[in-house]
Amino acid sequence: MTRAGFVTEAIAAKVREQFGTPCYVYDRAGLEAAARTALAFPAPYGFTLRYAMKANPSLGILRLFRDLGLHIDASSDYEVERALRAGFEPARIQLTSQMPSRRLAEHVSRGVLFNACSLHQLEQYGKTAPGGSVSVRVNAGLGSGGINRTNTGGPASSFGIWHEHLDEALAIAKRHHVAIDRLHTHIGSGSDPEVWKRVARMTLDIAARMPDVTIMNMGGGYKVARMDGEQATDLTADVGEHVRQELIAFREREGRALAMEIEPGTYLVANNGAVVATIIDVVDTGADGYRFAKLDTGMTEVTRPSLYGAQHPITVMTARDQREQVVFTGPCCESGDILTPAPGDPEALAPRLVTAPQIGDLVVVGGAGAYCAAMSTINYNSYPQAPEAMLERDGSLTLLRRRQSLEQVWQNEVV
Ligand SMILES: *Cc1c(COP(=O)(O)O)cnc(C)c1O
């Protein structure tokens, strides 16, 4: 029986039968297990787990994490609304946004937490909520992402207040009688754990200069292994244990016990989601060319390969002895709609040795729980947004979101 992560041949067939393809499917058991592992982060003086909801803001997933006691990292005013709608208490939601909030007064009055990501945002908070308390996001000077595009620290990143401007931040806070009681860093997605640990120490050195700080938030970025042979970050025994010792040492040095927060997105959802798709055509470009299997999914559901050469496992779900080198493409009239680019190079093709595909075969694209449904080129070529389903513990499927209708594609057009 062919299997792709949590998706067996039987489950893939059931998804296609019930909802058609392409369809996202998520694994309740896996999502809960990942959340429980992260909740065991060994912070010595208190711990909060925030789900970075931009990774996958589907209501079914938000509710699942809400019921497990997770808090929320929201990336925009709109995500704050989505988290409230999913039933998160305002005090469990923190806004960390590149876009200065347009609804800050409303957030403050409801008790939604705010993380100022620039001096301008801090000034805005001070004017809106003098005497309040706020978090600041700092760029400690060092970043790390799986690829440059996902690096959010260091001089080439616009995220956060540059560490050399800390005195200015403190002056703004003082002028508005605002307490900066939380310090935040997030250095990238898919970060090197050794760089992450160095940034933990740099962040604590910054915290030493900020007497009101009681919470250190180190963001997300914990690597998962989507492909065989990739190295996942050990969140608790490696990163967590390191931070635990740093926080104990900080308390000995500075006499302050800091609580810890982290904000994983990828870690919680990436490998607990997949896209079930169908092979719609198989073509080749001759003896010196390539063999292409065209899927009914591509950049419209899984944009990461086209965007930055990200690698996702792809499994042909039919047992067949013959294997061959195949390039998987999506259904768009767009040469960049490739699911198997070279790692980190979206412009190069990297054929994969897989079960020889035939038209009509079921295919599973794995590692598709994070930044896939949430970040896609939906409606390109007017393909409707794909549905999302949850695989329950008893093997049944719950529809989380219906497939978009054609009317919904054009519903806002007025002329
Ligand atoms: C995106 C983001 C995260 C989550 O990053 P992952 O790589 O998905 O873990 C956490 N915190 C902030 C501020 C973010 O922008």
The ligand as an SDF file (V2000), in Angstrom:
LIG
                    3D

 15 15  0  0  0  0  0  0  0  0999 V2000
    6.1760   34.1250   10.2340 C   0  0  0  0  0  0  0  0  0  0  0  0
    6.4520   34.4290   11.6530 C   0  0  0  0  0  0  0  0  0  0  0  0
    6.5910   33.3970   12.5770 C   0  0  0  0  0  0  0  0  0  0  0  0
    6.5540   31.9370   12.2020 C   0  0  0  0  0  0  0  0  0  0  0  0
    7.5950   31.5430   11.3670 O   0  0  0  0  0  0  0  0  0  0  0  0
    7.7420   29.9960   10.9880 P   0  0  0  0  0  0  0  0  0  0  0  0
    8.9820   29.9510   10.1600 O   0  0  0  0  0  0  0  0  0  0  0  0
    6.5290   29.6120   10.2280 O   0  0  0  0  0  0  0  0  0  0  0  0
    7.8730   29.2420   12.2570 O   0  0  0  0  0  0  0  0  0  0  0  0
    6.7600   33.7480   13.8960 C   0  0  0  0  0  0  0  0  0  0  0  0
    6.8210   35.0390   14.2800 N   0  0  0  0  0  0  0  0  0  0  0  0
    6.7000   36.0600   13.4130 C   0  0  0  0  0  0  0  0  0  0  0  0
    6.7610   37.4520   13.8940 C   0  0  0  0  0  0  0  0  0  0  0  0
    6.5240   35.7890   12.0720 C   0  0  0  0  0  0  0  0  0  0  0  0
    6.4140   36.7990   11.2110 O   0  0  0  0  0  0  0  0  0  0  0  0
  1  2  1  0
  2  3  1  0
  2 14  2  0
  3  4  1  0
  3 10  2  0
  4  5  1  0
  5  6  1  0
  6  7  2  0
  6  8  1  0
  6  9  1  0
 10 11  1  0
 11 12  2  0
 12 13  1  0
 12 14  1  0
 14 15  1  0
M  END
$$$$
